[in-house]
Amino acid sequence: MKLFDYPEAKQVIVSGDIHGDFRTLVFKLCIRYGCTDTLLIIAGDCGFGFDKPGYYDQVYNAVAGRLRKSNNWVVFVRGNHDDPAYFAEERIHYARWKTVPDYSVISAAGHNILCIGGATSIDRYERMKLNVRYHVKDVSYYWRDEAPVFMPEELESIPERIKIDTVVTHTAPSFCELNTHAGLESWAEWDPSLLEDVSAERTTMDKIHQCIRSREHPLKRWFYGHFHQSWNGFIDGTQFTMLDIMEFKEVLG
């Protein structure tokens, strides 16, 4: 468990998938919405790994001035369309722009936010073929270790003084939307283990949820992306919010 502290942040916003559209993200945060003193957390599918490493430094250099002027920060959580190494190794590590490892805890604006990435790519069959066809060093279309991982020891390592009130993940527990297999069956014709792996992904998230609850954290809200739709629901006292592509929601309360 790693702890990241943002003492200057006065509010926290969570965004759905951005798929590499970094400049639009910063424009929306700083110009369209005029946010200041804000920490923005991206709930996966950020887009790291599809381009050479130097590209992401260029992107940051292009937006850094706008972030500094507005006193905003952006934190990226791992999605299935991200190279896990960028997060586990914290390859993007600027003061206002960083990728964080799974099971990181972010403290900002009075909240303690647990971040856990990963999901299953339903189109992985095609992505694997692209990796073979267009192999380029340091660039990929699919990563085999994309799924979320249940690591109870990481949850148990959270100090007693830190009470988790918010969770940000890429996918969601099985009792949250989406619960339909619409669209999966056609991919499963080419990928026989897909349905089983998608089910296992959601079971992993169930275990994470159960472990958090068992440790009596005051869990009030849970944000996730991945499904490219919007949904809200209260389950056992927690508000679960599914975010559409680049949809913003403030962490309230």
Contacts in CASP RR format, 6 or more apart in sequence:
PFRMAT RR
TARGET T0000
AUTHOR 0000-0000-0000
METHOD contacts of the structure
MODEL  1
MKLFDYPEAKQVIVSGDIHGDFRTLVFKLCIRYGCTDTLLIIAGDCGFGF
DKPGYYDQVYNAVAGRLRKSNNWVVFVRGNHDDPAYFAEERIHYARWKTV
PDYSVISAAGHNILCIGGATSIDRYERMKLNVRYHVKDVSYYWRDEAPVF
MPEELESIPERIKIDTVVTHTAPSFCELNTHAGLESWAEWDPSLLEDVSA
ERTTMDKIHQCIRSREHPLKRWFYGHFHQSWNGFIDGTQFTMLDIMEFKE
VLG
1 103 0 8 1.000
1 104 0 8 1.000
1 105 0 8 1.000
1 154 0 8 1.000
1 155 0 8 1.000
1 157 0 8 1.000
1 158 0 8 1.000
2 100 0 8 1.000
2 101 0 8 1.000
2 103 0 8 1.000
2 104 0 8 1.000
2 105 0 8 1.000
3 104 0 8 1.000
3 105 0 8 1.000
3 106 0 8 1.000
3 107 0 8 1.000
3 162 0 8 1.000
4 75 0 8 1.000
4 98 0 8 1.000
4 100 0 8 1.000
4 104 0 8 1.000
4 105 0 8 1.000
4 106 0 8 1.000
4 107 0 8 1.000
5 106 0 8 1.000
5 107 0 8 1.000
5 108 0 8 1.000
6 39 0 8 1.000
6 73 0 8 1.000
6 106 0 8 1.000
6 107 0 8 1.000
6 108 0 8 1.000
6 109 0 8 1.000
7 108 0 8 1.000
8 37 0 8 1.000
8 71 0 8 1.000
9 37 0 8 1.000
9 38 0 8 1.000
9 39 0 8 1.000
9 73 0 8 1.000
9 108 0 8 1.000
9 109 0 8 1.000
10 36 0 8 1.000
10 37 0 8 1.000
10 38 0 8 1.000
10 109 0 8 1.000
11 35 0 8 1.000
11 37 0 8 1.000
11 38 0 8 1.000
11 39 0 8 1.000
11 109 0 8 1.000
11 250 0 8 1.000
11 251 0 8 1.000
12 38 0 8 1.000
12 39 0 8 1.000
12 40 0 8 1.000
12 41 0 8 1.000
12 108 0 8 1.000
12 109 0 8 1.000
12 111 0 8 1.000
12 113 0 8 1.000
12 166 0 8 1.000
12 250 0 8 1.000
12 251 0 8 1.000
13 29 0 8 1.000
13 35 0 8 1.000
13 38 0 8 1.000
13 39 0 8 1.000
13 40 0 8 1.000
13 41 0 8 1.000
13 248 0 8 1.000
13 249 0 8 1.000
13 250 0 8 1.000
13 251 0 8 1.000
14 40 0 8 1.000
14 41 0 8 1.000
14 42 0 8 1.000
14 43 0 8 1.000
14 168 0 8 1.000
14 223 0 8 1.000
14 241 0 8 1.000
14 243 0 8 1.000
14 248 0 8 1.000
14 249 0 8 1.000
14 251 0 8 1.000
15 25 0 8 1.000
15 40 0 8 1.000
15 41 0 8 1.000
15 42 0 8 1.000
15 43 0 8 1.000
15 243 0 8 1.000
15 246 0 8 1.000
15 247 0 8 1.000
15 248 0 8 1.000
16 42 0 8 1.000
16 43 0 8 1.000
16 44 0 8 1.000
16 45 0 8 1.000
16 225 0 8 1.000
16 243 0 8 1.000
16 244 0 8 1.000
16 245 0 8 1.000
16 246 0 8 1.000
16 247 0 8 1.000
17 42 0 8 1.000
17 43 0 8 1.000
17 44 0 8 1.000
17 45 0 8 1.000
17 46 0 8 1.000
17 79 0 8 1.000
17 81 0 8 1.000
17 225 0 8 1.000
17 226 0 8 1.000
17 228 0 8 1.000
17 243 0 8 1.000
17 245 0 8 1.000
17 246 0 8 1.000
18 24 0 8 1.000
18 25 0 8 1.000
18 42 0 8 1.000
18 45 0 8 1.000
18 46 0 8 1.000
18 47 0 8 1.000
18 245 0 8 1.000
18 246 0 8 1.000
19 45 0 8 1.000
19 46 0 8 1.000
19 47 0 8 1.000
19 81 0 8 1.000
19 245 0 8 1.000
20 46 0 8 1.000
20 47 0 8 1.000
20 50 0 8 1.000
21 246 0 8 1.000
22 59 0 8 1.000
22 63 0 8 1.000
23 59 0 8 1.000
23 62 0 8 1.000
23 63 0 8 1.000
24 246 0 8 1.000
25 40 0 8 1.000
25 42 0 8 1.000
25 74 0 8 1.000
25 246 0 8 1.000
26 63 0 8 1.000
26 66 0 8 1.000
26 67 0 8 1.000
26 74 0 8 1.000
27 66 0 8 1.000
28 246 0 8 1.000
28 248 0 8 1.000
29 35 0 8 1.000
29 38 0 8 1.000
29 40 0 8 1.000
29 70 0 8 1.000
29 72 0 8 1.000
29 74 0 8 1.000
29 248 0 8 1.000
30 66 0 8 1.000
30 67 0 8 1.000
30 69 0 8 1.000
30 70 0 8 1.000
30 72 0 8 1.000
31 66 0 8 1.000
33 248 0 8 1.000
34 70 0 8 1.000
35 70 0 8 1.000
35 72 0 8 1.000
36 70 0 8 1.000
36 71 0 8 1.000
36 72 0 8 1.000
37 71 0 8 1.000
37 72 0 8 1.000
38 70 0 8 1.000
38 71 0 8 1.000
38 72 0 8 1.000
38 73 0 8 1.000
39 72 0 8 1.000
39 73 0 8 1.000
39 74 0 8 1.000
39 75 0 8 1.000
39 106 0 8 1.000
39 108 0 8 1.000
39 109 0 8 1.000
40 72 0 8 1.000
40 73 0 8 1.000
40 74 0 8 1.000
40 75 0 8 1.000
40 248 0 8 1.000
41 74 0 8 1.000
41 75 0 8 1.000
41 76 0 8 1.000
41 77 0 8 1.000
41 106 0 8 1.000
41 113 0 8 1.000
41 115 0 8 1.000
41 168 0 8 1.000
41 223 0 8 1.000
42 74 0 8 1.000
42 75 0 8 1.000
42 76 0 8 1.000
42 77 0 8 1.000
43 77 0 8 1.000
43 168 0 8 1.000
43 169 0 8 1.000
43 170 0 8 1.000
43 223 0 8 1.000
43 224 0 8 1.000
43 225 0 8 1.000
43 226 0 8 1.000
43 243 0 8 1.000
44 76 0 8 1.000
44 77 0 8 1.000
44 78 0 8 1.000
44 79 0 8 1.000
44 81 0 8 1.000
44 82 0 8 1.000
44 117 0 8 1.000
44 118 0 8 1.000
44 170 0 8 1.000
44 225 0 8 1.000
44 226 0 8 1.000
45 79 0 8 1.000
45 80 0 8 1.000
45 81 0 8 1.000
45 82 0 8 1.000
45 170 0 8 1.000
45 225 0 8 1.000
45 226 0 8 1.000
46 76 0 8 1.000
46 77 0 8 1.000
46 78 0 8 1.000
46 79 0 8 1.000
46 81 0 8 1.000
46 82 0 8 1.000
46 99 0 8 1.000
47 81 0 8 1.000
47 82 0 8 1.000
48 56 0 8 1.000
48 76 0 8 1.000
48 82 0 8 1.000
48 83 0 8 1.000
48 86 0 8 1.000
48 87 0 8 1.000
48 91 0 8 1.000
48 92 0 8 1.000
48 99 0 8 1.000
49 82 0 8 1.000
49 83 0 8 1.000
49 86 0 8 1.000
49 138 0 8 1.000
49 139 0 8 1.000
49 140 0 8 1.000
50 81 0 8 1.000
50 139 0 8 1.000
50 140 0 8 1.000
50 141 0 8 1.000
51 139 0 8 1.000
52 138 0 8 1.000
52 139 0 8 1.000
53 91 0 8 1.000
53 138 0 8 1.000
56 92 0 8 1.000
60 92 0 8 1.000
60 94 0 8 1.000
60 97 0 8 1.000
63 97 0 8 1.000
64 94 0 8 1.000
64 96 0 8 1.000
64 97 0 8 1.000
67 73 0 8 1.000
67 74 0 8 1.000
67 96 0 8 1.000
67 97 0 8 1.000
68 96 0 8 1.000
72 96 0 8 1.000
73 95 0 8 1.000
73 96 0 8 1.000
73 97 0 8 1.000
74 96 0 8 1.000
74 97 0 8 1.000
74 98 0 8 1.000
75 98 0 8 1.000
75 99 0 8 1.000
75 100 0 8 1.000
75 106 0 8 1.000
75 115 0 8 1.000
76 82 0 8 1.000
76 87 0 8 1.000
76 92 0 8 1.000
76 98 0 8 1.000
76 99 0 8 1.000
76 100 0 8 1.000
77 87 0 8 1.000
77 100 0 8 1.000
77 115 0 8 1.000
77 116 0 8 1.000
77 117 0 8 1.000
77 168 0 8 1.000
77 169 0 8 1.000
77 170 0 8 1.000
78 84 0 8 1.000
78 86 0 8 1.000
78 87 0 8 1.000
78 99 0 8 1.000
78 102 0 8 1.000
78 117 0 8 1.000
78 118 0 8 1.000
78 170 0 8 1.000
79 117 0 8 1.000
79 118 0 8 1.000
79 119 0 8 1.000
79 146 0 8 1.000
79 170 0 8 1.000
79 226 0 8 1.000
80 118 0 8 1.000
80 119 0 8 1.000
80 120 0 8 1.000
80 121 0 8 1.000
80 143 0 8 1.000
80 146 0 8 1.000
80 147 0 8 1.000
80 170 0 8 1.000
80 171 0 8 1.000
80 226 0 8 1.000
81 121 0 8 1.000
82 143 0 8 1.000
83 140 0 8 1.000
83 143 0 8 1.000
84 118 0 8 1.000
84 143 0 8 1.000
84 145 0 8 1.000
84 146 0 8 1.000
85 91 0 8 1.000
86 92 0 8 1.000
86 99 0 8 1.000
87 99 0 8 1.000
87 100 0 8 1.000
87 101 0 8 1.000
87 102 0 8 1.000
87 117 0 8 1.000
88 101 0 8 1.000
88 102 0 8 1.000
90 98 0 8 1.000
90 99 0 8 1.000
90 100 0 8 1.000
90 101 0 8 1.000
91 99 0 8 1.000
92 98 0 8 1.000
92 99 0 8 1.000
93 99 0 8 1.000
100 106 0 8 1.000
100 115 0 8 1.000
102 115 0 8 1.000
102 116 0 8 1.000
102 117 0 8 1.000
102 118 0 8 1.000
102 148 0 8 1.000
102 149 0 8 1.000
102 151 0 8 1.000
102 154 0 8 1.000
103 114 0 8 1.000
103 115 0 8 1.000
103 116 0 8 1.000
103 151 0 8 1.000
103 154 0 8 1.000
103 155 0 8 1.000
104 114 0 8 1.000
104 115 0 8 1.000
105 112 0 8 1.000
105 113 0 8 1.000
105 114 0 8 1.000
105 115 0 8 1.000
105 158 0 8 1.000
105 162 0 8 1.000
105 164 0 8 1.000
106 112 0 8 1.000
106 113 0 8 1.000
106 115 0 8 1.000
107 113 0 8 1.000
107 162 0 8 1.000
109 251 0 8 1.000
111 165 0 8 1.000
111 166 0 8 1.000
111 251 0 8 1.000
112 162 0 8 1.000
112 163 0 8 1.000
112 164 0 8 1.000
112 165 0 8 1.000
112 166 0 8 1.000
113 164 0 8 1.000
113 165 0 8 1.000
113 166 0 8 1.000
113 167 0 8 1.000
113 168 0 8 1.000
113 251 0 8 1.000
114 158 0 8 1.000
114 164 0 8 1.000
114 166 0 8 1.000
114 167 0 8 1.000
114 168 0 8 1.000
114 212 0 8 1.000
115 167 0 8 1.000
115 168 0 8 1.000
115 169 0 8 1.000
116 148 0 8 1.000
116 167 0 8 1.000
116 168 0 8 1.000
116 169 0 8 1.000
116 170 0 8 1.000
116 208 0 8 1.000
117 148 0 8 1.000
117 169 0 8 1.000
117 170 0 8 1.000
117 171 0 8 1.000
118 146 0 8 1.000
118 147 0 8 1.000
118 148 0 8 1.000
118 169 0 8 1.000
118 170 0 8 1.000
118 171 0 8 1.000
119 146 0 8 1.000
119 147 0 8 1.000
119 148 0 8 1.000
119 170 0 8 1.000
119 171 0 8 1.000
119 201 0 8 1.000
119 226 0 8 1.000
120 146 0 8 1.000
120 147 0 8 1.000
120 171 0 8 1.000
120 194 0 8 1.000
120 197 0 8 1.000
120 198 0 8 1.000
120 201 0 8 1.000
121 127 0 8 1.000
121 142 0 8 1.000
121 146 0 8 1.000
122 183 0 8 1.000
122 184 0 8 1.000
122 187 0 8 1.000
122 194 0 8 1.000
122 198 0 8 1.000
123 187 0 8 1.000
124 142 0 8 1.000
124 146 0 8 1.000
124 191 0 8 1.000
124 194 0 8 1.000
125 187 0 8 1.000
125 190 0 8 1.000
125 191 0 8 1.000
125 194 0 8 1.000
127 141 0 8 1.000
127 142 0 8 1.000
128 141 0 8 1.000
128 142 0 8 1.000
130 141 0 8 1.000
130 142 0 8 1.000
131 140 0 8 1.000
131 141 0 8 1.000
131 142 0 8 1.000
134 141 0 8 1.000
147 197 0 8 1.000
147 200 0 8 1.000
147 201 0 8 1.000
147 204 0 8 1.000
148 169 0 8 1.000
148 170 0 8 1.000
148 171 0 8 1.000
148 201 0 8 1.000
148 204 0 8 1.000
148 205 0 8 1.000
148 208 0 8 1.000
149 204 0 8 1.000
150 204 0 8 1.000
150 207 0 8 1.000
150 208 0 8 1.000
150 211 0 8 1.000
152 207 0 8 1.000
152 211 0 8 1.000
155 208 0 8 1.000
155 211 0 8 1.000
155 212 0 8 1.000
155 215 0 8 1.000
156 215 0 8 1.000
158 164 0 8 1.000
158 215 0 8 1.000
163 217 0 8 1.000
163 218 0 8 1.000
164 212 0 8 1.000
164 217 0 8 1.000
164 218 0 8 1.000
164 219 0 8 1.000
165 217 0 8 1.000
165 218 0 8 1.000
165 219 0 8 1.000
165 220 0 8 1.000
165 221 0 8 1.000
166 219 0 8 1.000
166 220 0 8 1.000
166 221 0 8 1.000
166 222 0 8 1.000
166 223 0 8 1.000
166 251 0 8 1.000
167 212 0 8 1.000
167 219 0 8 1.000
167 221 0 8 1.000
167 222 0 8 1.000
167 223 0 8 1.000
168 222 0 8 1.000
168 223 0 8 1.000
168 224 0 8 1.000
169 205 0 8 1.000
169 208 0 8 1.000
169 222 0 8 1.000
169 223 0 8 1.000
169 224 0 8 1.000
170 224 0 8 1.000
170 225 0 8 1.000
170 226 0 8 1.000
171 201 0 8 1.000
171 202 0 8 1.000
171 205 0 8 1.000
171 224 0 8 1.000
171 225 0 8 1.000
171 226 0 8 1.000
172 202 0 8 1.000
172 205 0 8 1.000
172 222 0 8 1.000
172 224 0 8 1.000
172 225 0 8 1.000
172 226 0 8 1.000
172 227 0 8 1.000
172 240 0 8 1.000
172 242 0 8 1.000
173 202 0 8 1.000
173 205 0 8 1.000
173 206 0 8 1.000
173 208 0 8 1.000
173 209 0 8 1.000
173 240 0 8 1.000
174 199 0 8 1.000
174 202 0 8 1.000
174 203 0 8 1.000
174 205 0 8 1.000
174 206 0 8 1.000
175 206 0 8 1.000
175 235 0 8 1.000
176 222 0 8 1.000
176 224 0 8 1.000
176 231 0 8 1.000
176 233 0 8 1.000
176 235 0 8 1.000
176 240 0 8 1.000
176 242 0 8 1.000
177 227 0 8 1.000
177 229 0 8 1.000
177 231 0 8 1.000
177 242 0 8 1.000
178 227 0 8 1.000
178 229 0 8 1.000
178 231 0 8 1.000
178 242 0 8 1.000
181 195 0 8 1.000
181 198 0 8 1.000
184 194 0 8 1.000
184 195 0 8 1.000
184 198 0 8 1.000
185 195 0 8 1.000
187 194 0 8 1.000
188 194 0 8 1.000
188 195 0 8 1.000
209 222 0 8 1.000
212 219 0 8 1.000
213 219 0 8 1.000
213 236 0 8 1.000
219 238 0 8 1.000
220 237 0 8 1.000
220 238 0 8 1.000
220 239 0 8 1.000
220 253 0 8 1.000
221 238 0 8 1.000
221 239 0 8 1.000
221 240 0 8 1.000
221 241 0 8 1.000
221 251 0 8 1.000
221 252 0 8 1.000
222 238 0 8 1.000
222 239 0 8 1.000
222 240 0 8 1.000
222 241 0 8 1.000
223 241 0 8 1.000
223 243 0 8 1.000
223 249 0 8 1.000
223 251 0 8 1.000
224 240 0 8 1.000
224 241 0 8 1.000
224 242 0 8 1.000
224 243 0 8 1.000
225 242 0 8 1.000
225 243 0 8 1.000
225 244 0 8 1.000
227 242 0 8 1.000
228 244 0 8 1.000
228 245 0 8 1.000
229 242 0 8 1.000
229 244 0 8 1.000
230 242 0 8 1.000
230 243 0 8 1.000
230 244 0 8 1.000
230 247 0 8 1.000
231 240 0 8 1.000
231 241 0 8 1.000
231 242 0 8 1.000
232 239 0 8 1.000
232 240 0 8 1.000
232 241 0 8 1.000
232 242 0 8 1.000
233 239 0 8 1.000
233 240 0 8 1.000
233 241 0 8 1.000
234 240 0 8 1.000
241 249 0 8 1.000
243 249 0 8 1.000
END
